[in-house]
Every structure is written in C-alpha cells, then in structure tokens.
C-alpha cells in the first residue's frame, strides 16, 4: 500500500539542536534529526524571505558544510537549486542533517551572532523538510559559554527554557529567538503575559517602560476587542545607533538607540515603534491580505494592500501613542506633519500609486536607488495618510458614531475569527463603506489607484483644522540636488530631483561639483547663495575624471513645509470629530 506525501509528513518527527561553538566568529551549528520517514525522496528547503519584510534575501547564501547521515553512515545530500537539498530516503526511516549558518547581518530581520549574544531570525536558521510545513518541531538550544537566557514566544518543553516546541513551521518562522544574558522583565495586560527583553544596555527605566507599554497594549487591545495571545515577547536590541522593527505572531524585534530613552523625542519615537509593531499582532499577522498566508517561502507573495497592512499600522502607531495621553496633541501633529512633508516633497507621488507601491515592494521598496525618490513612494507613508483620511471621513460621516477602529474591528471579527482567511481589496473597501455610510469608489480612484494630490485641508477640516505651507511666500532659488561631502572633502551629488533645474539641465548623480560661475565650491550649503529663480549659472562638475561645464537656469524651490493649524470658529460637528479623533 502506497503512502502519500501528507501521510509521510504526518508520521515524521523533527528535532533541531542549535549550538554556538564559534559564536565569536558568528556561527551557529545546527543538527536536524528527522525520524519516521516513509518516502523515497526527502527535499530540504531554506526560506528565501522572511514574512513582514518583502524582499527575497536568499538566506541559503549563509549555509555552509551541509551533510547528512543515517545510522552513522553518510548519505548524499546534493543541492538541486538555490535553496533546496535532496536526499534519497528509500528504505531509510531517519536522517540527521548537519550544517552551519554564518550570522553577521545586523538588522531586525536577519540573524546576528557574536560572543555577547545570538539573535536567531528563524527563517534564516532552520532548513525545513518540503511538504512538512504543518509538522511540529522541537528545538534544543545549547548556549555559548556563560549565556543563561532564551527569549522567544515558543513554548518551553518540561519548563526547560533551552528546549522549545513549535506546533508547525509557520509558527517557527514567525518566532525569533534571542539567546544570551539579556535583561528580562515584564507585566500582565489584557490577560496576556508580556516579556520585555533588552539586549545591549541603555538608559531605560524598567518601571516606566512597563507602565507606558502597558498603556499602549490596553489602547490597541481596545481597538480589536480582544488580545489573542497568552504570551508576547518584545526583543529589543539596543545599540549606539539603531532603529526599525519586525512584527511576528506573538513577538516583535525592535532596534533602539541605547541612550535615547532619557530624552522626550527619543522616548516617544521608541514608544511609537512599540505601538507600530505590537499593532501588527492584529493587523497583518491575523487580519491579513488574502495572499499573505499560508506563505510561499520559495517565492514573492504579492499584494496591493500593504498600504493597509503597513500604512494603517503606521497611522495607528501615532494615534495610539496619542490616546495614551503620555504626550500633548502638538506632538502628534508633529508626527502627522512629518508624514505630509515626506510625501509632498517626493516627485514619486506623481508617478506611483499606493497600490502599485504595495505590489512592487519586492523589487523597489527594499532596493532603493538614486532615482527612487523620483519614481516611487512608500506604502507606509502614504498608507498612514490614507488611514488618517478614512478615519476622519468615517467619524465625520457617522457624526462621531464610528471611526476607523470600527472598520478594523469588524474586519478582524469577520475574516480572522469567523471566515478564518485573509481579505481581498474589495472586502476591505466594503468595510470602509459600511461605516462611512457611502460608496468610496471616487476615493479609491483618486487616492488608492490614482495619483490625485491629497486634499489635506478637506480631511483635516472635518476636525476643524487646516494645513499651512510655511514656505508658500518664499522665492528661494534651488538646484534640486542632494549632496554629500566625502573623505576627500569633495562635494558629490547623491540625488537629482525630477523637474528641478539640475534635472532639466543635466547634473547627474555622482558628479563632483567643483565650481559655480568659475568660483571654487567648498560648501554645498552656500553654492547658490544670493542667487534668484531665473538666474543663469555655469556649474562645473567632474564626471568620470573629466571636467564638464553645464549651463543651468535656476528655478524656484518647489519644497513645501506643511503645518497643521486650527481654523477659526469650528462648528459643533467639527468639535465632535476632533474629540473622537484626538481623544480630547
């Protein structure tokens, strides 16, 4: 009687032993034991990307010295493509695979090991048997020298912190592991035990962090009406300069600057990062675009909805911190103004829609080049602005009865809890319409699938605010370039903005600017001091070792700097919207 692939997978048992005999050289040694095999061929695969970070990173590039054996005898394990090894297992019921992983890429999405700790981003550490993604796996960790802690959302086996169990590989690949001597503390909120694991030291206040993160957790849980976890882990990597975060099902990894906790701006930024990544435990990890799960770990997983998955999360990180009342409304407006000004000073806003930005994340968002600002936008940034617009639209149209929270809660209940699947673009649009009380075809045509400029004052006007451009009355001349001064004190062009004088008249990225009108340039900030729009200048550049003189006609600077201002005599309706929106 033949055995199907699924039956063979169900009978297999998988165990990993992870050790760090050469942590100082950035290596993890992995032994994978598979027993109960009932198939003729076993394929072993390494994911090519990590969920939440939409770029094929080719984790197999870090694998060394892979070998296999059964009953102490070597068996062939040839590599058959970039991330797959194949073993003939006819007549073999168990196999042990050994390999090494080099881990020295410092980010929240990639593994990093040195003598002080090991951060295991599991998609880049654990090879898995093909067709066995649903199989459980046990992980035994042998710490390096004096390391004494493991921080991960994976459950312990027999109360042993160094032995963890994953119910399946989707959960394993969504459960990073920190091993070392991290500072661990926590609190309970909404029926969930929260663990905060701080690597790298820092000037943080444990009690203040616990209290303030507790407030964030409570506010975000209130949006969705429940917290689906029993245990949640914040893994925080504190370094001299650090940032970024990556969400996981029941944990997150955050990058922070160790000395920034003691200043208000740095601390608010950190809490915003906490709010962002924690909000993801609902938005994208459970309430998700339909293609983002079950994952294809071999290929890109395309969606046009990252503006919801990431952009709305960016919007909520600001509004959630506002709801905690830890900082004044003015601080939140600073955050919003930053979002507005990033988008409005990008020429790419007139080229790429937010739906296209989402879909092309795999080839553009994580691979920016010198022309990216001219041709692309961020689904984080514009998505956050769209989140604000829809929130204000819903609050206004429902006269304060509903907000974007209601649409998010409705979708979470309908799709994650009831239908147990992801959503389509049309289904989320229908939810927005349900709470706005009207069709949003025009909104989608303009702002999601189109390039219509955002009417900030219209949407802010629902709450009695408007935008004012600080630079509107200025008549400054501009070349339209960004520059950097290299080690040799040379001024090098790093960016040329579409539609500006430099763009039109042919200044290129990598040009060294040496003179203006024959006068040597030593300071980029004063290159065109005392010049006016319409002035004609001669720009001398060195390009590929040759001096070139370019005639350039200066244009008026097209930069904007938007501030939020209160309108005179707001109506009662506007005040209702304002109170609902800003929790004041």
C-alpha positions in Angstrom: 0.0 0.0 0.0 1.5 3.3 -1.0 2.0 6.2 1.4 1.0 9.8 0.3 3.3 12.7 0.9 0.9 14.1 3.5 0.7 10.8 5.4 4.5 10.6 5.4 4.8 14.1 6.7 2.3 13.4 9.4 4.4 10.5 10.7 7.7 12.4 10.7 9.2 13.8 13.9 11.6 16.7 13.6 14.2 17.9 16.2 16.9 20.6 16.0 19.9 21.0 18.1 21.4 24.5 18.0 24.8 25.3 19.4 27.4 28.1 19.1 30.9 26.6 19.4 32.2 29.6 17.4 29.9 32.4 18.4 32.8 34.8 18.3 33.1 34.1 14.6 29.4 34.5 14.1 28.4 30.8 13.5 25.5 28.6 14.7 25.8 24.9 14.2 22.6 23.1 13.5 21.7 19.4 13.7 18.3 18.4 12.3 17.0 15.0 13.2 14.1 13.6 11.2 12.5 10.3 12.1 9.5 8.4 10.9 10.3 8.9 7.2 8.2 6.9 4.8 9.1 8.4 1.4 11.6 7.7 -1.3 13.0 11.3 -1.6 13.4 14.0 1.0 13.8 17.6 0.0 15.2 20.1 2.5 14.5 23.8 1.9 15.6 27.1 3.3 13.1 30.1 3.0 14.2 32.8 0.7 12.4 35.6 2.6 11.0 36.4 6.0 7.4 37.4 6.4 6.9 41.1 7.2 10.0 42.1 5.2 9.0 41.9 1.5 12.4 41.1 -0.2 13.9 37.9 -1.4 17.0 37.8 0.8 18.4 34.3 -0.2 19.1 33.0 3.3 20.7 29.9 1.8 23.7 32.0 1.0 24.7 31.7 4.7 24.6 27.9 4.8 28.0 26.1 5.0 29.1 22.5 5.2 25.8 20.8 4.9 26.0 17.0 5.3 23.6 14.1 6.0 23.9 10.7 7.6 21.7 7.8 8.7 22.7 5.3 11.3 26.1 6.9 11.5 26.7 6.5 7.7 26.9 9.4 5.3 24.3 9.8 2.7 24.4 12.2 -0.3 22.6 15.5 0.0 23.2 17.4 -3.2 22.0 20.9 -3.7 19.5 20.9 -6.6 18.6 24.6 -6.7 19.5 27.8 -4.8 17.6 26.8 -1.6 16.9 23.0 -1.8 18.9 19.9 -1.0 17.8 16.4 -1.9 18.3 13.1 -0.1 17.3 9.7 -1.4 15.5 8.1 1.6 14.1 4.9 0.1 14.4 2.3 2.8 15.6 5.0 5.3 13.4 5.9 8.3 15.6 8.6 9.9 18.2 11.0 8.8 20.4 13.6 10.6 21.4 16.7 8.7 24.2 19.0 9.9 25.0 22.5 8.7 26.5 25.8 9.8 24.9 29.2 9.5 27.0 32.4 9.2 25.1 35.1 11.0 26.6 38.6 10.9 23.9 40.9 9.3 22.8 43.4 11.8 19.0 44.1 11.4 15.7 43.1 12.9 15.1 40.7 10.1 18.4 38.9 9.8 20.4 36.7 12.2 23.3 38.1 14.1 25.7 36.1 16.4 28.7 37.2 18.3 30.3 36.4 21.7 27.7 38.6 23.5 24.5 37.1 22.2 22.7 35.3 19.4 19.7 36.6 17.6 18.1 33.9 15.5 15.8 35.2 12.8 14.4 31.7 12.3 13.7 31.8 8.5 17.4 32.2 8.1 18.4 29.5 10.5 16.1 26.5 10.1 16.1 24.3 7.0 12.7 22.5 6.8 11.5 19.4 5.0 9.4 20.1 2.0 5.7 19.2 2.3 6.1 19.2 6.1 5.3 22.8 7.0 2.5 21.6 9.2 4.7 19.3 11.2 5.8 20.2 14.8 9.4 20.7 15.6 11.4 20.7 18.9 14.4 23.0 19.3 17.2 22.3 21.8 19.5 25.2 22.4 23.0 24.8 23.8 24.1 28.3 24.9 27.6 29.7 24.3 29.8 29.9 27.5 28.0 31.9 30.1 24.8 32.7 28.2 21.9 31.9 30.5 18.6 33.1 28.9 16.4 32.3 26.0 13.7 34.8 24.9 11.1 33.7 22.4 7.4 33.2 22.2 7.8 29.5 21.5 6.6 27.3 24.4 9.0 25.6 26.7 9.1 21.8 27.0 9.0 20.5 30.6 9.8 24.0 31.8 13.2 23.9 30.2 14.0 27.4 28.8 16.5 25.9 26.4 14.0 23.4 24.9 11.2 24.9 22.8 8.4 23.4 20.8 6.8 24.9 17.6 3.5 23.4 16.5 4.4 24.0 12.8 6.9 25.7 10.7 4.8 28.8 10.0 4.9 29.5 13.7 8.6 28.6 14.0 9.4 31.0 11.1 7.3 33.7 13.0 9.1 33.2 16.3 12.6 34.8 16.6 14.9 33.6 19.3 17.2 35.7 21.5 19.9 33.8 23.4 22.3 35.5 25.8 22.3 37.5 29.0 19.5 40.0 28.1 17.7 42.0 30.8 14.3 40.4 31.1 11.3 42.0 32.8 7.6 42.1 32.2 4.0 42.8 33.1 0.5 41.4 32.6 -2.1 43.2 30.5 -5.4 42.1 28.9 -4.9 38.6 30.2 -1.5 38.3 28.4 1.9 38.0 30.0 4.3 40.5 28.3 8.0 39.9 28.4 10.5 42.7 27.6 14.0 41.5 26.7 16.6 44.2 26.5 20.0 43.4 24.8 22.8 45.9 24.8 22.1 48.0 27.9 20.8 51.6 27.8 19.4 54.4 29.9 15.9 53.0 30.1 13.8 53.0 33.2 12.3 49.5 33.7 9.2 50.6 35.6 8.4 53.5 33.3 8.7 51.2 30.3 6.4 48.6 31.8 3.8 51.3 32.7 3.9 53.0 29.3 3.9 49.9 27.2 1.1 48.6 29.3 -0.9 51.7 28.2 -0.1 51.1 24.6 -1.2 47.4 24.9 -4.5 48.4 26.5 -5.3 51.0 23.8 -4.5 48.6 21.0 -6.5 45.8 22.5 -9.5 48.1 22.8 -9.4 48.7 19.0 -10.0 45.0 18.3 -11.9 43.9 21.4 -9.5 41.1 22.4 -5.9 40.1 22.6 -5.4 36.7 21.0 -2.1 35.9 22.8 -1.2 34.2 26.1 2.4 35.3 26.0 4.0 38.1 24.0 7.7 39.0 23.8 9.4 42.3 22.9 13.0 41.6 21.9 14.8 44.9 21.9 18.3 45.3 20.5 19.9 48.5 22.0 22.9 49.8 20.1 24.7 53.1 19.7 22.5 53.9 16.7 19.7 51.6 15.8 16.2 51.5 14.6 13.5 49.5 12.9 11.2 46.7 13.9 9.7 43.5 12.5 6.4 42.0 13.6 5.7 38.4 14.5 2.7 36.4 15.5 3.4 36.6 19.3 6.5 38.7 19.5 8.4 41.5 17.8 12.0 42.6 17.3 12.9 46.2 17.9 16.0 48.2 17.2 16.7 51.1 19.5 19.5 53.6 20.4 20.6 52.8 23.9 21.0 56.4 25.0 17.7 57.8 23.6 15.3 56.7 26.4 16.1 59.7 28.6 15.1 62.4 26.1 11.4 63.0 25.2 11.8 62.9 21.4 13.8 59.6 21.5 11.5 58.0 24.1 8.3 59.0 22.1 9.9 57.6 19.0 10.6 54.3 20.8 7.0 54.1 22.1 5.8 54.7 18.5 7.9 51.8 17.4 6.4 49.6 20.1 2.9 50.7 19.2 3.6 50.0 15.5 5.0 46.5 15.8 2.6 45.5 18.6 -0.4 46.6 16.5 0.7 44.2 13.8 -0.2 41.2 16.0 -3.7 42.0 14.8 -3.2 43.9 11.6 -1.3 41.6 9.2 -0.4 38.7 11.5 -4.1 37.8 11.8 -6.2 40.4 9.9 -4.2 40.0 6.6 -4.4 40.3 2.9 -5.5 37.0 1.5 -2.2 36.2 -0.2 -0.2 36.6 3.0 -0.8 33.2 4.4 -0.3 30.4 4.1 3.1 31.6 2.9 5.1 30.5 -0.1 8.6 30.6 1.3 10.2 30.0 -2.1 8.8 33.0 -3.9 7.4 36.5 -3.6 3.9 36.8 -2.2 2.3 39.7 -4.0 -0.4 42.0 -2.6 -1.7 45.5 -3.4 -2.7 46.0 0.2 0.5 46.8 2.1 -0.9 50.3 2.4 -3.4 48.8 4.9 -1.1 46.2 6.4 1.8 48.6 7.0 0.4 52.0 6.2 -2.5 51.8 8.6 -0.2 50.4 11.2 2.0 53.5 10.8 -1.1 55.6 11.2 -2.2 53.8 14.3 1.3 54.0 15.9 0.8 57.7 16.2 -2.8 57.8 17.2 -2.3 55.1 19.8 0.5 56.9 21.5 -1.7 60.0 21.4 -4.5 58.0 23.1 -2.2 57.1 26.0 -2.2 60.8 26.9 1.6 60.5 27.5 2.3 63.4 25.2 0.4 66.5 24.1 -1.6 66.8 20.9 1.1 69.0 19.4 3.5 66.1 19.5 1.0 64.0 17.4 0.6 66.9 15.0 4.4 66.9 14.6 4.2 63.2 13.6 1.4 63.9 11.1 3.2 66.9 9.6 6.3 64.7 9.1 4.2 62.2 7.1 2.7 65.0 5.0 6.0 66.6 4.2 7.7 63.3 3.3 5.1 62.5 0.7 4.6 66.0 -0.7 8.3 66.5 -1.3 8.6 63.3 -3.2 8.3 63.6 -7.0 7.4 59.9 -7.0 4.0 60.9 -5.6 3.0 61.8 -9.2 4.3 58.6 -10.6 3.5 55.6 -8.4 0.1 54.8 -6.8 -0.1 53.4 -3.3 -1.5 50.1 -4.7 1.5 49.9 -7.1 3.9 50.7 -4.2 2.4 47.8 -2.3 2.7 45.3 -5.2 6.2 46.4 -6.1 7.6 46.2 -2.6 9.6 43.1 -3.6 11.6 44.9 -6.3 11.5 48.6 -5.2 10.8 49.3 -1.6 13.8 47.4 -0.2 16.1 48.2 -3.2 16.1 51.9 -3.5 18.5 53.6 -5.9 19.4 57.2 -6.8 16.2 57.7 -8.7 13.7 56.1 -6.2 12.5 59.5 -4.9 11.6 60.5 -8.4 9.6 57.3 -9.2 8.3 55.7 -6.0 6.5 56.4 -2.8 6.3 54.4 0.5 3.2 52.4 1.2 4.0 53.1 4.9 3.9 56.9 4.5 1.0 57.3 2.1 -0.9 54.5 3.7 -0.6 56.3 7.0 -2.1 59.4 5.4 -4.9 57.4 3.8 -5.6 55.9 7.3 -6.0 59.4 8.7 -8.2 60.4 5.8 -10.5 57.4 6.1 -10.6 57.8 9.9 -11.7 61.4 9.6 -14.1 60.6 6.8 -15.8 57.9 8.8 -16.0 59.9 12.0 -17.4 62.9 10.1 -19.9 61.0 8.0 -21.2 59.0 11.0 -21.4 62.2 13.2 -19.0 60.7 15.7 -20.7 57.3 16.0 -17.9 55.3 14.2 -14.3 55.6 13.4 -11.6 53.6 11.6 -11.4 51.4 14.7 -14.9 50.0 13.9 -13.9 49.0 10.4 -10.7 47.4 11.7 -12.6 45.5 14.5 -15.3 44.4 12.0 -12.8 43.1 9.6 -10.8 41.3 12.3 -14.0 39.6 13.5 -15.3 38.8 10.1 -12.2 37.4 8.5 -9.7 36.3 11.1 -12.2 34.9 13.6 -15.2 33.9 11.5 -14.1 33.1 8.0 -10.6 32.2 9.1 -9.0 33.7 6.0 -7.4 36.8 4.6 -9.3 39.6 3.0 -9.5 40.9 -0.6 -9.1 44.6 -1.6 -12.9 44.7 -2.4 -13.8 43.3 1.0 -11.9 45.9 3.0 -13.3 48.6 0.8 -16.8 47.4 1.6 -16.0 47.6 5.3 -14.9 51.2 5.0 -18.1 52.0 3.1 -20.2 50.2 5.7 -19.0 52.6 8.4 -18.7 55.7 6.2 -22.3 55.1 5.1 -21.5 55.7 1.4 -19.6 54.4 -1.6 -15.9 55.1 -1.8 -15.3 54.4 -5.5 -14.2 58.0 -6.1 -11.9 57.9 -3.0 -10.3 54.7 -4.3 -10.0 56.0 -7.8 -8.2 59.2 -6.6 -6.0 58.0 -3.7 -5.5 54.2 -3.9 -5.4 53.5 -7.6 -4.8 57.1 -8.8 -2.4 60.0 -8.4 -4.8 62.8 -7.2 -3.0 65.1 -4.8 -4.2 64.7 -1.2 -6.6 67.4 -0.2 -5.3 67.7 3.4 -7.4 70.7 4.4 -10.6 68.9 3.3 -10.0 66.0 5.6 -8.4 67.9 8.5 -11.3 70.3 8.1 -13.7 67.7 9.3 -12.0 68.2 12.7 -11.6 71.9 12.4 -8.0 72.1 11.2 -6.3 73.1 8.0 -2.7 73.0 6.6 -0.5 75.9 6.1 2.7 75.9 4.0 5.4 77.7 5.8 7.4 78.1 2.6 4.5 79.4 0.4 5.6 83.0 0.5 9.3 82.3 -0.2 11.0 82.8 -3.6 14.2 80.8 -3.0 16.2 79.5 -5.9 17.1 75.8 -6.0 19.3 73.5 -8.0 17.2 70.5 -6.8 20.0 68.2 -5.7 21.2 66.5 -2.6 24.9 66.2 -1.9 27.4 64.5 0.4 30.9 65.5 1.3 33.3 62.6 1.0 36.5 61.9 2.9 38.5 64.0 0.5 36.2 67.0 1.1 34.7 66.7 -2.3 31.0 67.6 -2.8 29.3 64.7 -4.5 25.8 64.8 -6.0 23.7 62.0 -4.4 20.3 62.8 -5.8 18.7 64.9 -8.5 15.0 65.7 -8.1 12.7 65.4 -11.1 11.5 68.7 -12.6 14.2 70.8 -11.0 17.0 72.9 -12.6 19.6 70.2 -12.1 17.3 67.6 -13.6 16.4 69.7 -16.6 19.9 70.9 -17.3 21.8 67.6 -16.8 23.5 67.5 -13.5 24.0 63.8 -12.6 24.3 61.7 -9.5 28.0 61.0 -8.7 29.0 64.3 -10.3 31.6 66.2 -8.2 30.6 69.9 -8.1 33.8 71.9 -8.2 32.8 75.5 -9.2 29.8 77.8 -9.8 30.5 80.5 -12.4 34.2 79.7 -12.1 34.3 80.1 -8.4 35.5 77.1 -6.4 32.8 75.4 -4.3 33.8 74.3 -0.8 30.4 74.4 0.9 27.3 72.8 -0.6 25.0 75.0 1.6 26.3 78.2 0.0 26.7 77.1 -3.6 23.9 79.4 -4.9 23.8 81.9 -2.1 22.4 85.3 -3.3 21.0 83.7 -6.5 17.4 84.0 -7.6 15.0 82.0 -9.7 15.7 82.6 -13.3 19.4 83.3 -12.8 21.6 81.5 -15.3 24.8 80.0 -13.8 27.7 77.8 -15.0 28.1 74.7 -12.9 31.5 72.9 -13.3 31.4 69.2 -12.4 33.9 66.4 -12.6 32.3 63.4 -14.2 34.3 60.2 -14.8 37.5 62.1 -14.4 36.6 64.8 -16.8 35.7 68.5 -16.1 32.3 69.5 -17.7 30.7 72.9 -17.6 26.9 72.8 -17.5 24.8 75.9 -18.1 21.9 75.8 -15.6 18.9 78.1 -15.2 17.9 78.2 -11.6 14.2 77.6 -10.7 12.1 78.4 -7.7 12.3 75.8 -4.9 9.3 73.5 -5.0 9.6 72.3 -1.5 6.7 72.5 0.9 6.6 72.5 4.7 3.1 71.9 5.9 1.9 72.7 9.5 -1.5 71.9 11.0 -3.4 75.0 12.1 -6.7 75.4 13.8 -9.5 77.1 11.8 -11.4 80.0 13.2 -14.7 79.3 14.9 -15.0 75.5 14.4 -18.6 74.2 14.3 -20.1 71.9 16.8 -19.8 69.0 14.3 -16.1 69.7 13.8 -15.6 69.7 17.6 -17.3 66.3 17.8 -15.0 64.9 15.2 -12.0 66.5 16.9 -12.8 64.9 20.2 -13.4 61.5 18.8 -10.3 61.6 16.7 -7.8 63.0 19.1 -9.2 61.8 22.4 -9.5 65.3 23.8 
